[in-house]
């Protein structure tokens, strides 16, 4: 994955050079950055739909161990959301992105900063009920897509149980349907991977456009974005996760980091918590965590322990809204955070999962996807911190559910 980092750095360097050379003329490159973002936005909805269905149709989401894992994961998610909201509301980093964000929003005919209206709670409820099953995918109505996916997944589980034949747990047609969902998820995932190959081109174009219009001062706002996201994840790791390990599981932090540093560093390097899974399981073995708890926390739980992505999503979304001059109440911010929680389900194993998830929730907040290229130039760095955070999250959940019941099984 070193080649990916080098391509991103090269794209930033060339973008700065092009922006300083072309100046205002570099604005035309914005359409180049828009192409991959538009493709990501289009594929993100079916990807999320299939990911949630895949998770809900799994054999491993029942039992006491799963409920315990879900409790720990949701506690960590609440902490991640709280940290993100507090940091953004306290330091107001969005003001450093105001010029960039308002410039983009004023250029988008469908929604400018001056005419934007914050949706009411009535609007939010209405958005959950689509006019038809296909309508949410056409309009990219993420709350409705989430609602349909959860409703369909739970319904399929209910009618798919084979109670007449004790030798099988599911009707044969359910197993076929689950196989079809697997194929759909794999297909959309592969399409997304091909699109993500274009990200260095998008980075070059977005850096050139921003530098040409605003000079090197554009990186001041992006520096605040990086500091808030990375700082929030460090707080999550140091305060939240270490509290579970030290006070709940009563384990030595020195011993924990002796083994955890290997999968954490690996995840940071390859930008994938899923790719580091073998190393994560090995570290949990060294820490004498039962295999049942390890499989729950690191294998099954990886669909729920996405605190790195969640914290980044909430922070980035609130920063963009802040930069656009939008006055969001605390309750509205928490409502958006709830959508972010659902949008992270099942996406941690995909490349650039943070960008994919953020493209989903932007539309829920009424913000244009054209804002994403503003963050792409430095997202490759934030993304690696997201992956490292997710690995620590998986290990923490495994240790927490094992500490009071070493024989837990998925």
C-alpha positions in Angstrom: 0.0 0.0 0.0 3.1 2.3 0.0 2.4 3.0 -3.7 -1.1 4.4 -2.7 0.5 6.8 -0.3 3.1 7.9 -2.9 0.4 8.4 -5.5 -1.6 10.6 -3.1 1.4 12.7 -2.2 2.3 13.0 -5.8 -1.2 14.1 -6.7 -1.1 16.8 -3.9 2.2 18.1 -5.1 1.1 18.3 -8.8 -2.2 19.8 -7.7 -0.4 22.6 -5.8 1.9 23.3 -8.7 -1.0 23.3 -11.2 -3.1 25.6 -9.0 -0.3 28.1 -8.4 0.4 28.1 -12.2 -3.2 28.2 -13.5 -4.6 30.3 -10.7 -8.3 31.1 -11.5 -8.2 29.0 -14.6 -7.8 25.9 -12.4 -11.5 26.2 -11.5 -12.4 24.1 -14.5 -10.7 21.1 -13.0 -13.5 20.9 -10.5 -15.5 18.7 -12.9 -12.6 16.1 -12.9 -12.8 15.8 -9.1 -16.6 15.6 -9.4 -16.6 12.5 -11.6 -15.3 9.9 -9.1 -17.3 11.5 -6.2 -20.5 11.2 -8.2 -19.7 7.6 -9.0 -19.0 6.9 -5.3 -22.2 8.6 -4.3 -24.2 6.5 -6.8 -22.7 3.2 -5.7 -22.7 4.0 -1.9 -26.5 3.5 -1.6 -26.7 -0.1 -3.0 -23.4 -0.9 -1.1 -25.0 0.1 2.2 -28.2 -1.7 1.4 -26.5 -5.0 0.6 -24.1 -4.6 3.6 -26.9 -4.2 6.1 -28.9 -7.1 4.5 -25.7 -9.2 4.6 -25.2 -8.5 8.3 -28.9 -9.1 9.3 -29.0 -12.4 7.4 -25.9 -13.7 9.2 -26.1 -16.7 11.5 -23.9 -14.8 14.0 -26.2 -12.0 15.2 -28.0 -13.9 17.9 -27.2 -15.2 21.4 -26.0 -13.7 24.7 -22.5 -13.1 23.5 -23.7 -11.0 20.5 -26.0 -8.9 22.8 -23.0 -8.2 25.1 -20.9 -7.3 22.2 -23.6 -5.0 20.9 -23.8 -3.2 24.3 -20.1 -2.5 24.4 -20.0 -1.4 20.8 -22.9 1.0 21.2 -21.4 2.4 24.4 -18.2 3.1 22.4 -20.3 4.6 19.6 -22.0 7.0 22.0 -18.6 8.1 23.3 -17.3 8.6 19.7 -20.3 10.8 18.8 -20.0 12.8 22.1 -16.3 13.5 21.4 -16.9 14.6 17.9 -19.8 16.9 18.8 -17.9 18.4 21.7 -14.7 19.1 19.7 -16.5 20.7 16.8 -18.9 22.8 19.0 -16.0 23.8 21.3 -13.3 24.7 18.8 -15.5 25.6 15.8 -13.0 24.4 13.2 -15.5 24.8 10.4 -15.0 28.6 10.4 -11.5 27.9 8.8 -13.3 26.2 5.9 -15.9 28.8 5.4 -14.5 30.3 2.2 -14.1 26.9 0.5 -17.4 25.4 1.6 -19.5 28.5 0.7 -17.8 28.8 -2.6 -18.8 25.2 -3.5 -22.4 25.6 -2.1 -23.0 28.8 -4.0 -21.9 27.1 -7.2 -24.4 24.3 -6.7 -27.7 25.3 -8.2 -29.8 22.9 -6.1 -28.7 24.3 -2.7 -26.8 27.4 -1.8 -25.7 28.4 1.7 -28.0 31.4 1.6 -31.2 29.5 0.8 -30.6 26.3 2.8 -33.3 25.5 5.3 -32.7 23.1 8.2 -35.2 20.2 8.0 -37.6 19.9 10.9 -38.1 16.7 12.8 -41.3 16.2 10.9 -39.3 16.3 7.7 -36.9 13.7 9.1 -39.8 11.3 9.9 -41.4 11.8 6.5 -38.1 11.0 4.8 -38.2 7.5 6.3 -41.3 6.6 4.4 -40.6 6.3 0.7 -43.2 6.6 -2.1 -42.1 3.3 -3.5 -39.4 0.7 -2.8 -37.2 2.0 -5.6 -37.7 5.7 -4.9 -35.0 6.0 -2.1 -32.4 4.7 -4.5 -33.4 7.2 -7.2 -33.3 10.1 -4.8 -30.5 8.8 -2.7 -32.7 9.0 0.4 -30.4 7.4 2.9 -32.7 7.3 5.9 -35.3 5.5 3.8 -32.7 3.1 2.4 -31.6 2.2 5.9 -35.2 1.7 7.0 -35.9 -0.6 4.1 -32.7 -2.6 4.5 -33.4 -3.2 8.2 -37.1 -4.0 7.6 -36.3 -6.4 4.8 -33.4 -8.1 6.7 -35.5 -8.6 9.9 -38.5 -9.9 7.8 -36.3 -12.3 5.8 -34.9 -13.7 9.1 -38.4 -14.2 10.5 -40.0 -16.0 7.6 -36.7 -17.8 6.7 -36.5 -19.9 9.8 -37.2 -23.6 9.2 -39.1 -24.7 12.3 -40.4 -27.9 10.8 -37.0 -29.5 10.1 -34.8 -29.5 13.2 -31.8 -30.5 11.1 -31.6 -27.2 9.3 -31.9 -23.7 10.7 -33.0 -21.9 7.5 -35.3 -22.7 4.6 -33.4 -23.6 1.4 -34.8 -20.5 -0.3 -33.4 -18.3 2.5 -29.9 -19.7 1.9 -30.3 -19.0 -1.8 -31.4 -15.5 -1.0 -28.5 -15.0 1.3 -26.1 -16.2 -1.4 -27.7 -13.7 -3.8 -27.1 -10.9 -1.3 -23.5 -12.0 -1.0 -23.1 -11.8 -4.8 -24.7 -8.4 -4.9 -22.5 -7.1 -2.1 -19.4 -8.5 -3.8 -20.4 -7.0 -7.2 -21.0 -3.5 -5.9 -17.8 -3.7 -3.7 -15.7 -4.6 -6.8 -17.3 -1.8 -8.8 -16.5 0.6 -5.9 -12.9 -0.6 -5.8 -12.5 0.3 -9.5 -13.9 3.7 -9.0 -11.6 4.3 -6.0 -8.6 3.9 -8.3 -9.6 7.4 -9.6 -9.1 9.0 -6.2 -5.5 10.3 -6.9 -6.9 12.0 -10.0 -9.7 13.6 -7.9 -7.1 14.7 -5.3 -5.0 16.4 -8.0 -8.0 18.2 -9.5 -9.5 19.3 -6.1 -6.1 20.5 -4.8 -5.4 22.4 -8.1 -8.9 24.0 -8.0 -8.7 25.0 -4.3 -5.1 26.3 -4.6 -5.8 28.2 -7.8 -8.8 30.0 -6.2 -7.6 30.5 -2.6 -3.8 30.0 -2.6 -1.9 27.9 -0.1 -4.1 29.3 2.7 -6.6 26.6 1.8 -4.4 24.1 3.8 -5.0 26.0 7.0 -8.6 24.9 7.1 -7.7 21.4 6.1 -5.1 21.3 8.9 -7.9 22.1 11.4 -9.9 19.2 9.9 -7.1 16.8 10.3 -6.3 17.9 13.9 -10.0 17.6 15.0 -10.5 14.2 13.4 -7.1 12.7 14.5 -7.3 14.3 17.9 -10.8 13.0 18.5 -9.7 9.4 17.6 -6.7 9.7 20.0 -9.1 10.7 22.8 -11.3 7.8 21.9 -8.3 5.4 22.1 -6.6 6.9 25.2 -9.7 7.6 27.3 -12.5 5.3 26.2 -10.8 2.1 25.1 -8.1 2.2 27.8 -10.8 2.7 30.4 -12.5 -0.6 29.3 -9.1 -2.4 29.4 -7.8 -0.9 32.7 -11.0 -0.5 34.8 -13.5 -3.0 33.4 -11.2 -5.9 32.2 -8.5 -5.0 34.8 -5.7 -5.8 32.4 -2.3 -4.1 32.1 -2.1 -1.4 29.5 1.6 -2.1 29.0 0.8 -5.7 28.2 -2.1 -4.7 25.9 0.0 -2.3 23.8 2.9 -4.8 23.7 0.7 -7.0 21.4 -1.8 -4.4 20.1 0.8 -2.2 18.5 1.5 -4.8 15.8 -2.0 -4.9 14.2 -2.5 -1.2 14.9 0.6 -0.2 13.0 -0.2 -2.6 10.2 -3.8 -1.2 9.9 -2.4 2.3 9.8 0.1 1.3 7.0 -2.4 -0.6 4.8 -5.4 1.6 5.6 -7.6 -1.4 6.4 -8.8 -2.9 9.7 -10.0 -5.9 7.8 -6.6 -6.6 6.3 -5.1 -6.6 9.7 -7.6 -9.2 11.1 -5.1 -12.2 11.3 -2.7 -10.0 13.2 -5.5 -8.8 15.5 -6.6 -12.3 16.3 -3.0 -13.3 17.0 -2.6 -10.4 19.4 -5.8 -11.3 21.2 -4.5 -14.9 21.5 -1.3 -13.5 23.2 -3.6 -11.5 25.6 -5.3 -14.8 26.5 -8.7 -13.7 25.2 -11.0 -16.7 24.4 -11.5 -17.6 20.8 -15.3 -17.1 21.1 -14.8 -13.5 22.3 -12.1 -12.9 19.7 -14.4 -14.0 16.9 -17.3 -11.9 18.2 -15.3 -8.7 18.7 -12.9 -8.8 15.8 -14.8 -10.9 13.2 -18.5 -10.4 13.7 -18.1 -7.1 15.6 -16.1 -5.5 12.8 -19.5 -4.7 11.3 -20.4 -2.7 14.4 -17.1 -1.4 15.9 -16.5 1.4 13.4 -15.8 4.1 15.9 -13.0 5.6 13.7 -15.3 6.0 10.8 -18.2 7.2 13.0 -16.2 9.9 14.8 -14.7 11.1 11.5 -18.2 11.2 9.8 -19.8 13.2 12.6 -16.9 15.6 12.9 -16.6 16.1 9.2 -20.3 16.6 8.7 -20.6 19.1 11.5 -17.6 21.0 10.3 -19.0 21.3 6.8 -22.3 22.5 8.2 -20.5 24.9 10.5 -18.5 26.3 7.5 -21.7 26.7 5.5 -23.1 28.9 8.3 -25.8 26.5 9.2 -27.2 26.7 12.7 -27.9 23.2 13.8 -29.4 22.6 17.2 -27.8 20.0 19.5 -30.8 17.6 18.9 -30.5 18.0 15.2 -26.7 17.2 15.4 -27.5 14.1 17.4 -30.1 13.1 14.9 -27.5 13.3 12.1 -25.1 11.3 14.3 -27.8 8.6 14.5 -27.9 8.4 10.7 -24.0 8.2 10.8 -24.2 5.2 13.1 -26.4 3.4 10.7 -24.4 4.4 7.7 -21.2 2.8 9.2 -22.8 -0.6 9.6 -21.0 -3.2 7.5 -18.7 -0.8 5.5 -15.5 -1.1 7.6 -14.0 -3.7 5.3 -14.3 -1.6 2.2 -11.6 0.6 0.8 -12.0 4.3 1.7 -15.0 3.3 3.8 -15.0 6.8 5.5 -15.5 8.6 2.2 -18.2 6.2 1.1 -20.1 6.6 4.4 -19.7 10.4 4.4 -21.1 10.6 0.9 -24.2 8.9 2.2 -24.8 11.2 5.2 -24.1 14.4 3.4 -27.4 14.1 1.4 -29.2 13.4 4.7 -28.0 16.8 6.0 -29.0 18.5 2.7 -25.3 19.2 1.9 -24.1 18.6 -1.7 -21.7 15.7 -2.5 -19.5 18.3 -4.3 -18.1 19.2 -0.8 -16.3 15.9 -0.6 -13.4 16.9 -2.9 -12.5 19.6 -0.4 -11.5 16.9 2.1 -10.0 14.3 -0.2 -6.5 15.9 -0.4 -5.8 15.0 3.3 -8.3 12.2 3.8 -5.7 9.5 3.0 -4.0 10.5 6.3 -7.2 10.6 8.3 -8.3 7.3 6.8 -5.2 5.5 8.2 -6.1 6.8 11.7 -9.6 5.6 11.2 -8.3 2.1 10.4 -6.0 2.1 13.4 -8.9 3.2 15.7 -11.1 0.5 14.4 -8.5 -2.2 15.2 -8.2 -0.9 18.8 -12.0 -0.9 19.0 -12.2 -4.5 17.8 -9.6 -5.6 20.4 -11.3 -3.6 23.2 -14.7 -5.1 22.5 -13.2 -8.6 22.5 -11.5 -8.1 25.8 -14.5 -6.5 27.4 -17.0 -9.3 26.5 -14.4 -11.9 27.5 -13.5 -10.4 30.9 -16.8 -11.3 32.7 -17.5 -14.5 30.6 -14.4 -16.2 29.2 -16.5 -18.9 27.6 -18.7 -16.6 25.5 -19.5 -17.9 22.1 -20.9 -16.1 19.0 
